[in-house]
Amino acid sequence: MTAYDILVIGGGPAGMAAALGAKKAGAERVLLTERLDTLGGILNQCVHTGFGLIYYGEELTGVEYAARFKEEIKNSGVDVLTGTTVVHLREDGSALLSGPSCGLLAVRAKAVILASGCRERPIGALSVSGTRPSGIFSAGMAQKMINLGGYDIGNQFVILGSGDVGMIMARQLTQMGKNVLAVIEKEAVCGGLARNKIQCLDAYRIPLKTRCTVSRIHGIGRISGVTVRDLENGREHFLACDTLITSVGLIPERELSEEASNGGALPEWLFLCGNACYVHDLVDDVTVEAFQTGRQAAAFAQSGFARFARGEEVENLKKYGGSGIFCIACPKACPLTKTKDGYSGALCGRKDPIPSGSEPQGFSRDIAT
């Protein structure tokens, strides 16, 4: 059995950042595995800009953003196995890998970082009646087929769900000369970032129909249209199309963590980061958080316990947060500033400061715990 200090599962933006973080924190042997043939994950099919504004201070495409990290990985001393799937992750921390370059390889690591990302919710998970013809794609699959495969997947499009990838695909299809008839959203507001709504839908005059859903799919062989239902009054109308793209949510891939925990709590040697932990809005945020996760995993591999922050990181966080106090009621972990009335700075929409003595559950006063 091959021994490593750190095993990172997933070679997307989270996995690459976590591997670099662990290596820079002193981990000697770090193995990064990726089931696809190249590192980069979802970034490889993102030809649009909007990446790197926070991390690099400049606007990059997803491909350019991934290329910078691939180069860092190449020069970092991290061992990389692409085209390799982690088949099992056992309770004792050992893992079984399978791939053409390693065959069946048993690995034991002092700490494991799960950066497996997430998968898209398929049309079959929704209560949509009708036939199941061709011409129905998830937003990520449509993006992959067009940008990496060069396929022409249709001409008349309806997009179900206003997630970020769905809106980005609506813009790209319009730029390609395709007709995007509507983006259908069951909620009263857009589901993605306001930036993407403005740049992708509003700028190209693509209709966004809120409080609506697709209730029925029509077509034999190839989709010929959908029935759109107004959720406010129940009225329905037929919308002819030859392609339906769904952007209805992402599901973190945590099956390996479930196997490792065997129905109980996560073992202390297992760390989750990126979209495997929770779905992020920005890849830049994924990179920053995964880098810190790598440092924590390295600390665990060296000492047997993980520290939230160390040395200069604590000082930087205190400087950034003003008071050194963070709200952990949600994964954003907003830095809070102490005022005479309590604490302010939460980005969840709360307008009033958090009064001292009435902190919500999950509120932390000590960033070093």
C-alpha positions in Angstrom: 0.0 0.0 0.0 1.4 3.4 -1.1 1.7 5.9 1.7 1.0 9.7 1.3 0.6 12.6 3.7 -2.4 14.0 1.8 -4.7 12.4 -0.8 -6.9 14.9 -2.7 -9.8 13.5 -4.6 -10.9 15.7 -7.5 -8.7 17.8 -9.8 -11.0 20.8 -10.3 -10.4 24.3 -8.9 -11.0 23.1 -5.4 -8.8 20.0 -5.6 -5.9 21.9 -7.3 -6.0 24.7 -4.7 -6.2 22.2 -1.8 -3.2 20.3 -3.1 -1.2 23.5 -3.4 -2.3 24.6 0.0 -1.2 21.3 1.6 2.1 21.3 -0.2 2.9 24.9 0.8 2.0 24.1 4.4 4.7 21.5 4.6 3.1 18.2 3.5 5.8 16.2 1.8 3.8 13.6 -0.2 0.6 14.9 -1.8 -1.4 12.9 -4.3 -4.0 14.6 -6.5 -6.4 12.3 -8.4 -8.8 13.3 -11.2 -11.2 10.9 -13.0 -11.1 12.8 -16.2 -8.0 12.8 -18.5 -6.9 16.3 -17.5 -7.0 18.6 -14.5 -9.4 21.6 -14.4 -12.8 20.1 -13.9 -15.7 22.3 -15.0 -13.3 25.2 -15.8 -12.2 23.4 -19.0 -15.6 24.0 -20.6 -16.1 27.6 -19.4 -15.0 29.8 -22.3 -16.8 32.8 -20.9 -15.1 35.5 -18.7 -15.8 36.3 -15.1 -13.1 34.3 -13.3 -10.1 35.6 -11.4 -11.4 39.0 -10.4 -11.0 38.3 -6.7 -8.1 35.9 -6.7 -5.9 37.3 -9.5 -7.4 40.8 -9.7 -8.1 40.4 -13.5 -10.8 38.9 -15.6 -10.1 35.5 -17.1 -12.0 32.8 -18.8 -12.5 29.5 -17.0 -9.9 27.9 -19.3 -7.3 30.6 -18.5 -8.0 30.3 -14.8 -7.5 26.6 -14.8 -4.3 26.9 -16.9 -2.6 29.0 -14.2 -3.3 26.4 -11.6 -2.2 23.5 -13.8 1.1 25.3 -14.3 1.4 25.7 -10.5 0.6 22.1 -9.9 3.2 21.1 -12.5 5.9 22.9 -10.7 4.8 22.1 -7.1 6.0 18.6 -6.6 2.4 17.3 -6.2 1.9 13.8 -7.6 -0.9 13.7 -10.1 -3.0 10.8 -11.4 -5.5 11.7 -14.1 -8.0 9.3 -15.6 -8.1 7.8 -12.2 -11.2 7.0 -10.1 -11.3 6.5 -6.3 -13.4 3.3 -6.1 -13.5 3.0 -2.3 -12.6 5.3 0.7 -12.6 3.1 3.8 -13.1 3.9 7.4 -9.4 3.4 8.2 -8.4 6.1 5.7 -7.2 3.8 3.0 -8.4 4.2 -0.6 -8.6 2.0 -3.7 -7.8 3.8 -7.0 -8.5 2.5 -10.5 -7.2 3.9 -13.8 -5.2 3.0 -16.9 -2.0 4.6 -15.5 -2.1 2.9 -12.1 -4.2 -0.2 -12.5 -5.7 -1.0 -9.1 -3.7 1.0 -6.5 -4.2 0.9 -2.8 -3.3 4.1 -1.0 -3.2 5.2 2.6 -3.0 8.8 3.6 -2.8 10.6 6.9 -5.5 13.0 5.7 -7.9 13.0 2.8 -9.5 16.0 1.1 -12.7 15.4 -0.8 -13.0 17.9 -3.7 -15.3 15.9 -5.9 -17.5 18.8 -6.8 -21.2 18.4 -7.6 -23.5 17.0 -10.2 -26.5 18.5 -11.9 -30.1 17.5 -11.0 -31.5 15.7 -14.1 -35.0 16.2 -15.7 -36.0 12.8 -14.3 -35.9 14.2 -10.8 -38.7 16.6 -11.6 -42.4 16.0 -11.8 -42.6 16.7 -15.5 -45.1 14.5 -17.5 -45.0 13.6 -21.1 -42.5 11.8 -23.3 -38.7 11.6 -23.0 -37.5 12.4 -26.4 -34.0 13.5 -27.5 -33.0 17.2 -27.3 -33.1 17.5 -23.5 -29.8 18.5 -21.9 -28.6 19.7 -18.5 -26.9 23.1 -18.7 -23.5 21.7 -17.9 -23.8 18.9 -20.5 -25.0 21.4 -23.2 -22.0 23.6 -22.4 -19.6 20.6 -22.6 -21.1 19.4 -25.9 -20.9 22.8 -27.5 -17.6 24.1 -26.1 -15.6 20.9 -26.0 -17.3 18.7 -28.5 -18.3 21.3 -31.1 -21.8 19.9 -31.5 -24.8 21.8 -32.8 -27.5 20.7 -30.4 -30.5 22.7 -31.6 -32.0 25.9 -32.8 -35.1 26.8 -30.8 -34.3 26.7 -27.1 -36.3 26.8 -23.8 -34.3 26.9 -20.6 -35.9 25.5 -17.4 -34.3 27.2 -14.3 -32.4 30.4 -14.0 -29.2 29.1 -12.5 -26.0 30.7 -13.4 -24.9 28.1 -16.0 -28.3 28.2 -17.6 -28.2 32.0 -18.0 -24.6 31.9 -19.3 -25.7 29.3 -21.9 -28.7 31.4 -22.9 -26.3 34.3 -23.7 -23.9 32.0 -25.6 -26.6 30.4 -27.7 -28.0 33.9 -28.6 -24.5 35.0 -29.6 -24.3 31.8 -31.8 -27.5 32.9 -33.6 -29.8 30.5 -31.9 -33.3 31.5 -30.7 -33.7 31.3 -26.9 -37.5 31.6 -26.5 -37.6 31.9 -22.7 -35.9 31.1 -19.4 -38.5 29.5 -17.1 -38.1 30.0 -13.3 -40.5 28.6 -10.7 -39.5 31.2 -8.0 -40.5 34.8 -8.0 -37.0 36.0 -8.6 -34.0 34.9 -10.7 -32.1 31.9 -9.2 -28.6 33.0 -10.2 -26.4 36.0 -9.6 -27.8 39.4 -10.4 -24.6 40.0 -12.4 -25.5 37.1 -14.8 -29.1 38.2 -15.1 -28.0 41.7 -16.2 -25.2 40.5 -18.5 -26.8 37.4 -19.9 -30.6 37.9 -20.0 -31.3 41.6 -19.8 -28.5 42.6 -22.2 -29.7 40.2 -24.9 -33.4 40.7 -24.2 -34.0 37.1 -23.3 -37.4 36.7 -21.6 -37.4 35.5 -18.0 -40.7 34.0 -17.0 -40.9 33.8 -13.2 -43.4 31.8 -11.2 -43.7 29.4 -14.1 -42.6 25.8 -14.8 -42.5 23.2 -17.5 -45.4 20.8 -16.7 -45.2 18.6 -19.9 -42.8 17.6 -22.6 -44.0 16.9 -26.1 -42.4 15.1 -29.0 -41.7 11.7 -30.4 -38.1 11.0 -31.3 -37.1 14.7 -30.9 -38.7 17.2 -28.5 -41.2 19.4 -30.3 -42.3 21.7 -27.5 -43.2 22.1 -23.9 -46.2 23.1 -21.9 -45.5 26.0 -19.6 -47.7 26.4 -16.5 -48.2 29.7 -14.6 -47.9 28.7 -10.9 -49.9 31.8 -9.8 -53.1 31.1 -11.8 -52.6 27.6 -13.1 -53.0 28.6 -16.8 -50.9 26.7 -19.4 -49.7 27.4 -22.8 -47.7 25.5 -25.4 -44.2 26.7 -26.5 -42.7 25.1 -29.6 -39.0 24.3 -29.3 -36.5 21.6 -30.5 -34.2 21.7 -27.4 -34.8 22.0 -23.7 -32.0 22.8 -21.3 -32.4 22.3 -17.6 -30.6 24.4 -14.9 -32.5 23.2 -11.8 -29.9 22.8 -9.2 -26.6 21.1 -8.2 -26.0 18.2 -5.8 -22.7 17.9 -3.9 -21.0 14.5 -4.6 -20.3 13.1 -1.2 -20.8 9.3 -1.7 -17.2 8.6 -0.8 -17.6 10.6 2.5 -20.7 8.5 3.3 -18.7 5.3 2.8 -15.9 6.6 5.0 -18.2 7.7 7.8 -20.3 4.5 7.6 -23.4 6.3 8.6 -21.8 8.2 11.4 -19.9 11.5 11.8 -17.2 12.4 9.3 -13.8 10.9 10.5 -11.3 13.5 11.7 -8.9 12.8 8.9 -11.4 13.6 6.1 -11.8 17.2 4.9 -14.4 18.5 2.4 -13.9 21.5 0.3 -15.3 23.3 -2.8 -18.7 22.3 -4.1 -18.5 18.9 -2.4 -18.9 20.9 0.8 -21.6 23.3 -0.4 -22.4 24.9 -3.8 -20.5 28.1 -4.3 -21.4 31.1 -6.4 -17.8 32.0 -7.4 -14.8 29.9 -8.3 -12.6 32.5 -6.7 -14.3 31.7 -3.3 -13.7 28.0 -3.9 -10.0 28.6 -4.5 -9.5 30.6 -1.3 -11.4 28.2 0.9 -9.8 25.1 -0.6 -6.3 26.5 -0.2 -7.1 27.0 3.5 -8.5 23.4 3.7 -5.3 22.1 2.3 -3.4 23.9 5.0 -5.7 22.5 7.7 -5.3 18.9 6.3 -1.5 19.4 6.3 -1.6 20.5 9.9 -3.6 17.4 10.8 -1.2 15.1 8.9 1.7 16.6 10.8 0.3 16.9 14.3 -2.8 14.7 14.4 -5.3 17.6 14.9 -6.5 20.4 12.6 -6.4 24.1 13.4 -8.8 26.5 12.0 -6.2 29.2 11.5 -2.5 29.5 12.2 -0.1 32.3 13.0 -0.1 34.9 10.3 -3.5 33.7 9.1 -5.1 34.6 12.4 -3.7 38.1 12.2 -4.8 38.5 8.6 -8.3 37.3 9.5 -8.4 39.7 12.5 -7.4 42.6 10.3 -9.9 41.7 7.7 -12.7 41.1 10.1 -12.0 44.1 12.3 -12.9 42.3 15.5 -11.6 38.8 14.7 -15.2 37.6 15.0 -17.0 35.6 12.3 -20.6 34.5 11.9 -20.8 30.8 11.0 -24.5 30.6 10.8 -24.0 29.9 7.1 -21.0 28.9 5.0 -20.3 32.5 4.0 -18.6 33.1 7.4 -19.0 36.8 7.2 -16.5 38.9 9.1 -18.2 41.0 11.7 -17.4 44.4 13.2 -18.2 45.2 16.8 -20.2 48.4 17.2 -21.8 50.1 20.3 -25.1 48.3 19.5 -23.7 44.8 18.8 -22.1 43.3 15.7 -22.7 44.2 12.0 -21.4 42.9 8.7 -23.5 39.9 7.9 -24.3 39.7 4.2 -27.4 37.6 4.5 -29.7 40.6 4.2 -30.0 41.3 7.9 -30.1 45.1 8.1 -29.9 45.6 11.9 -26.7 44.7 13.8 -26.6 41.6 15.8 -27.1 42.6 19.5 -24.5 41.4 22.0 -26.0 38.6 24.1 -28.5 37.5 21.4 -26.2 35.9 18.9 -27.9 33.3 16.6 -27.1 29.6 16.8 -23.8 29.0 14.9 -22.3 32.3 15.8 -18.7 32.2 16.8 -16.7 34.7 18.9 -13.4 33.0 18.5 -11.9 32.3 15.1 -9.1 30.2 16.5 -11.5 27.4 17.8 
